[in-house]
Amino acid sequence: MEISEPVVGDYPFAPRLPLLTAAEAREAVRHLLLLEQLDLSPRGAAAGELAADLARRLSAE
């Protein structure tokens, strides 16, 4: 088994953006589902797949 070197890097000093709230995530899923309905290209299908994946990760509140 090959041992790799440890990962070393610098972290930016800029403030990080906050995480999405559950309500914001649900809204994003709704927009992705709408995009899936309106865009009949492969991009619309990809939006639907992403929406389904995100919806599975959200709590059922």
N, CA, C and O atoms as CSV, one atom per row, in Angstrom:
chain,resi,resn,atom,element,x,y,z
A,1,MET,N,N,0.853,-1.182,0.000
A,1,MET,CA,C,0.000,0.000,0.000
A,1,MET,C,C,0.894,1.239,0.000
A,1,MET,O,O,1.852,1.325,0.768
A,2,GLU,N,N,0.577,2.175,-0.851
A,2,GLU,CA,C,1.368,3.391,-0.973
A,2,GLU,C,C,0.874,4.446,0.014
A,2,GLU,O,O,-0.330,4.672,0.142
A,3,ILE,N,N,1.795,5.078,0.700
A,3,ILE,CA,C,1.438,6.130,1.650
A,3,ILE,C,C,1.648,7.471,0.963
A,3,ILE,O,O,2.712,7.741,0.407
A,4,SER,N,N,0.633,8.291,1.010
A,4,SER,CA,C,0.732,9.597,0.360
A,4,SER,C,C,1.141,10.662,1.376
A,4,SER,O,O,1.018,10.480,2.587
A,5,GLU,N,N,1.623,11.758,0.848
A,5,GLU,CA,C,2.017,12.881,1.688
A,5,GLU,C,C,0.778,13.525,2.310
A,5,GLU,O,O,-0.287,13.497,1.693
A,6,PRO,N,N,0.878,14.100,3.499
A,6,PRO,CA,C,-0.268,14.771,4.091
A,6,PRO,C,C,-0.688,15.982,3.249
A,6,PRO,O,O,0.142,16.626,2.607
A,7,VAL,N,N,-1.954,16.269,3.265
A,7,VAL,CA,C,-2.475,17.416,2.528
A,7,VAL,C,C,-2.195,18.672,3.328
A,7,VAL,O,O,-2.549,18.763,4.504
A,8,VAL,N,N,-1.557,19.642,2.687
A,8,VAL,CA,C,-1.216,20.903,3.336
A,8,VAL,C,C,-1.781,22.029,2.483
A,8,VAL,O,O,-1.656,22.003,1.259
A,9,GLY,N,N,-2.388,22.995,3.107
A,9,GLY,CA,C,-2.919,24.108,2.334
A,9,GLY,C,C,-3.233,25.296,3.215
A,9,GLY,O,O,-3.202,25.210,4.443
A,10,ASP,N,N,-3.531,26.385,2.578
A,10,ASP,CA,C,-3.921,27.604,3.284
A,10,ASP,C,C,-5.431,27.769,3.188
A,10,ASP,O,O,-6.053,27.398,2.193
A,11,TYR,N,N,-5.987,28.317,4.213
A,11,TYR,CA,C,-7.415,28.581,4.215
A,11,TYR,C,C,-7.646,30.072,4.023
A,11,TYR,O,O,-6.919,30.891,4.586
A,12,PRO,N,N,-8.632,30.423,3.248
A,12,PRO,CA,C,-8.881,31.852,3.010
A,12,PRO,C,C,-9.357,32.539,4.287
A,12,PRO,O,O,-9.993,31.926,5.145
A,13,PHE,N,N,-9.040,33.802,4.387
A,13,PHE,CA,C,-9.468,34.571,5.551
A,13,PHE,C,C,-10.841,35.203,5.347
A,13,PHE,O,O,-11.432,35.726,6.292
A,14,ALA,N,N,-11.349,35.158,4.117
A,14,ALA,CA,C,-12.659,35.748,3.834
A,14,ALA,C,C,-13.742,34.986,4.610
A,14,ALA,O,O,-13.634,33.776,4.804
A,15,PRO,N,N,-14.770,35.688,5.046
A,15,PRO,CA,C,-15.839,35.002,5.783
A,15,PRO,C,C,-16.557,33.997,4.887
A,15,PRO,O,O,-16.716,34.217,3.686
A,16,ARG,N,N,-16.977,32.915,5.478
A,16,ARG,CA,C,-17.688,31.882,4.727
A,16,ARG,C,C,-19.172,32.223,4.670
A,16,ARG,O,O,-19.711,32.887,5.555
A,17,LEU,N,N,-19.810,31.756,3.620
A,17,LEU,CA,C,-21.252,31.933,3.509
A,17,LEU,C,C,-21.950,30.968,4.459
A,17,LEU,O,O,-21.456,29.861,4.671
A,18,PRO,N,N,-23.081,31.356,5.033
A,18,PRO,CA,C,-23.789,30.446,5.937
A,18,PRO,C,C,-24.409,29.282,5.173
A,18,PRO,O,O,-24.652,29.367,3.970
A,19,LEU,N,N,-24.654,28.211,5.885
A,19,LEU,CA,C,-25.335,27.062,5.293
A,19,LEU,C,C,-26.773,27.429,4.954
A,19,LEU,O,O,-27.330,28.372,5.516
A,20,LEU,N,N,-27.369,26.680,4.035
A,20,LEU,CA,C,-28.778,26.902,3.696
A,20,LEU,C,C,-29.665,26.458,4.845
A,20,LEU,O,O,-29.357,25.496,5.549
A,21,THR,N,N,-30.754,27.159,5.024
A,21,THR,CA,C,-31.755,26.694,5.983
A,21,THR,C,C,-32.593,25.625,5.288
A,21,THR,O,O,-32.540,25.493,4.066
A,22,ALA,N,N,-33.359,24.871,6.053
A,22,ALA,CA,C,-34.226,23.840,5.475
A,22,ALA,C,C,-35.246,24.476,4.532
A,22,ALA,O,O,-35.551,23.920,3.477
A,23,ALA,N,N,-35.767,25.631,4.910
A,23,ALA,CA,C,-36.752,26.306,4.058
A,23,ALA,C,C,-36.134,26.731,2.732
A,23,ALA,O,O,-36.766,26.608,1.683
A,24,GLU,N,N,-34.903,27.229,2.775
A,24,GLU,CA,C,-34.219,27.625,1.544
A,24,GLU,C,C,-33.932,26.410,0.663
A,24,GLU,O,O,-34.049,26.488,-0.560
A,25,ALA,N,N,-33.562,25.300,1.275
A,25,ALA,CA,C,-33.296,24.080,0.507
A,25,ALA,C,C,-34.569,23.571,-0.159
A,25,ALA,O,O,-34.535,23.143,-1.313
A,26,ARG,N,N,-35.690,23.612,0.557
A,26,ARG,CA,C,-36.967,23.185,-0.036
A,26,ARG,C,C,-37.356,24.089,-1.200
A,26,ARG,O,O,-37.871,23.612,-2.211
A,27,GLU,N,N,-37.113,25.384,-1.064
A,27,GLU,CA,C,-37.404,26.315,-2.148
A,27,GLU,C,C,-36.532,26.015,-3.365
A,27,GLU,O,O,-37.003,26.083,-4.500
A,28,ALA,N,N,-35.287,25.688,-3.135
A,28,ALA,CA,C,-34.383,25.336,-4.236
A,28,ALA,C,C,-34.881,24.084,-4.944
A,28,ALA,O,O,-34.827,24.006,-6.171
A,29,VAL,N,N,-35.367,23.100,-4.184
A,29,VAL,CA,C,-35.920,21.877,-4.785
A,29,VAL,C,C,-37.132,22.219,-5.641
A,29,VAL,O,O,-37.278,21.693,-6.744
A,30,ARG,N,N,-38.003,23.095,-5.144
A,30,ARG,CA,C,-39.188,23.501,-5.931
A,30,ARG,C,C,-38.774,24.171,-7.236
A,30,ARG,O,O,-39.372,23.911,-8.280
A,31,HIS,N,N,-37.766,25.024,-7.188
A,31,HIS,CA,C,-37.302,25.698,-8.405
A,31,HIS,C,C,-36.680,24.701,-9.392
A,31,HIS,O,O,-36.863,24.824,-10.603
A,32,LEU,N,N,-35.956,23.728,-8.872
A,32,LEU,CA,C,-35.366,22.716,-9.747
A,32,LEU,C,C,-36.451,21.869,-10.413
A,32,LEU,O,O,-36.339,21.519,-11.588
A,33,LEU,N,N,-37.499,21.544,-9.658
A,33,LEU,CA,C,-38.603,20.771,-10.244
A,33,LEU,C,C,-39.328,21.581,-11.316
A,33,LEU,O,O,-39.738,21.032,-12.338
A,34,LEU,N,N,-39.483,22.864,-11.090
A,34,LEU,CA,C,-40.095,23.732,-12.098
A,34,LEU,C,C,-39.224,23.796,-13.344
A,34,LEU,O,O,-39.732,23.747,-14.464
A,35,LEU,N,N,-37.923,23.904,-13.153
A,35,LEU,CA,C,-37.005,23.921,-14.288
A,35,LEU,C,C,-37.106,22.620,-15.079
A,35,LEU,O,O,-37.057,22.627,-16.309
A,36,GLU,N,N,-37.248,21.502,-14.363
A,36,GLU,CA,C,-37.386,20.209,-15.038
A,36,GLU,C,C,-38.620,20.201,-15.941
A,36,GLU,O,O,-38.572,19.671,-17.051
A,37,GLN,N,N,-39.724,20.786,-15.471
A,37,GLN,CA,C,-40.959,20.818,-16.257
A,37,GLN,C,C,-40.857,21.746,-17.458
A,37,GLN,O,O,-41.412,21.457,-18.518
A,38,LEU,N,N,-40.155,22.852,-17.299
A,38,LEU,CA,C,-40.095,23.855,-18.354
A,38,LEU,C,C,-39.001,23.587,-19.388
A,38,LEU,O,O,-39.129,23.991,-20.544
A,39,ASP,N,N,-37.943,22.920,-18.987
A,39,ASP,CA,C,-36.812,22.665,-19.886
A,39,ASP,C,C,-36.816,21.186,-20.263
A,39,ASP,O,O,-36.482,20.334,-19.440
A,40,LEU,N,N,-37.190,20.882,-21.490
A,40,LEU,CA,C,-37.303,19.496,-21.926
A,40,LEU,C,C,-35.983,18.930,-22.447
A,40,LEU,O,O,-35.947,17.817,-22.973
A,41,SER,N,N,-34.910,19.684,-22.302
A,41,SER,CA,C,-33.593,19.225,-22.738
A,41,SER,C,C,-32.977,18.344,-21.639
A,41,SER,O,O,-33.554,18.207,-20.560
A,42,PRO,N,N,-31.826,17.759,-21.907
A,42,PRO,CA,C,-31.137,16.981,-20.864
A,42,PRO,C,C,-30.821,17.803,-19.608
A,42,PRO,O,O,-30.718,17.256,-18.510
A,43,ARG,N,N,-30.670,19.109,-19.781
A,43,ARG,CA,C,-30.418,19.966,-18.616
A,43,ARG,C,C,-31.622,19.964,-17.676
A,43,ARG,O,O,-31.450,19.959,-16.457
A,44,GLY,N,N,-32.833,19.969,-18.224
A,44,GLY,CA,C,-34.028,19.897,-17.395
A,44,GLY,C,C,-34.132,18.569,-16.661
A,44,GLY,O,O,-34.518,18.518,-15.493
A,45,ALA,N,N,-33.781,17.495,-17.363
A,45,ALA,CA,C,-33.786,16.178,-16.721
A,45,ALA,C,C,-32.769,16.127,-15.588
A,45,ALA,O,O,-33.034,15.540,-14.539
A,46,ALA,N,N,-31.612,16.738,-15.794
A,46,ALA,CA,C,-30.577,16.782,-14.749
A,46,ALA,C,C,-31.075,17.573,-13.543
A,46,ALA,O,O,-30.789,17.214,-12.401
A,47,ALA,N,N,-31.815,18.647,-13.796
A,47,ALA,CA,C,-32.380,19.441,-12.694
A,47,ALA,C,C,-33.338,18.591,-11.877
A,47,ALA,O,O,-33.356,18.674,-10.649
A,48,GLY,N,N,-34.135,17.772,-12.555
A,48,GLY,CA,C,-35.062,16.887,-11.852
A,48,GLY,C,C,-34.343,15.847,-11.019
A,48,GLY,O,O,-34.766,15.540,-9.905
A,49,GLU,N,N,-33.261,15.303,-11.549
A,49,GLU,CA,C,-32.478,14.323,-10.789
A,49,GLU,C,C,-31.847,14.967,-9.559
A,49,GLU,O,O,-31.829,14.377,-8.479
A,50,LEU,N,N,-31.334,16.176,-9.731
A,50,LEU,CA,C,-30.747,16.893,-8.603
A,50,LEU,C,C,-31.813,17.208,-7.550
A,50,LEU,O,O,-31.565,17.082,-6.351
A,51,ALA,N,N,-32.993,17.615,-8.003
A,51,ALA,CA,C,-34.087,17.910,-7.073
A,51,ALA,C,C,-34.454,16.667,-6.266
A,51,ALA,O,O,-34.660,16.750,-5.056
A,52,ALA,N,N,-34.535,15.523,-6.928
A,52,ALA,CA,C,-34.873,14.286,-6.233
A,52,ALA,C,C,-33.802,13.922,-5.209
A,52,ALA,O,O,-34.118,13.499,-4.097
A,53,ASP,N,N,-32.541,14.086,-5.585
A,53,ASP,CA,C,-31.454,13.782,-4.675
A,53,ASP,C,C,-31.482,14.694,-3.451
A,53,ASP,O,O,-31.333,14.232,-2.320
A,54,LEU,N,N,-31.673,15.996,-3.684
A,54,LEU,CA,C,-31.735,16.941,-2.572
A,54,LEU,C,C,-32.951,16.685,-1.691
A,54,LEU,O,O,-32.856,16.777,-0.467
A,55,ALA,N,N,-34.085,16.368,-2.294
A,55,ALA,CA,C,-35.311,16.128,-1.517
A,55,ALA,C,C,-35.150,14.918,-0.596
A,55,ALA,O,O,-35.683,14.909,0.513
A,56,ARG,N,N,-34.421,13.903,-1.047
A,56,ARG,CA,C,-34.182,12.729,-0.192
A,56,ARG,C,C,-33.344,13.093,1.025
A,56,ARG,O,O,-33.444,12.433,2.059
A,57,ARG,N,N,-32.529,14.117,0.921
A,57,ARG,CA,C,-31.648,14.502,2.022
A,57,ARG,C,C,-32.322,15.435,3.031
A,57,ARG,O,O,-31.811,15.635,4.133
A,58,LEU,N,N,-33.458,16.000,2.655
A,58,LEU,CA,C,-34.148,16.934,3.540
A,58,LEU,C,C,-35.041,16.183,4.523
A,58,LEU,O,O,-35.545,15.099,4.228
A,59,SER,N,N,-35.223,16.782,5.692
A,59,SER,CA,C,-36.142,16.183,6.657
A,59,SER,C,C,-37.568,16.352,6.156
A,59,SER,O,O,-37.835,17.207,5.312
A,60,ALA,N,N,-38.466,15.556,6.662
A,60,ALA,CA,C,-39.852,15.544,6.176
A,60,ALA,C,C,-40.751,16.518,6.932
A,60,ALA,O,O,-41.946,16.256,7.066
A,61,GLU,N,N,-40.225,17.609,7.420
A,61,GLU,CA,C,-41.012,18.584,8.200
A,61,GLU,C,C,-42.153,19.137,7.415
A,61,GLU,O,O,-42.909,19.965,7.923
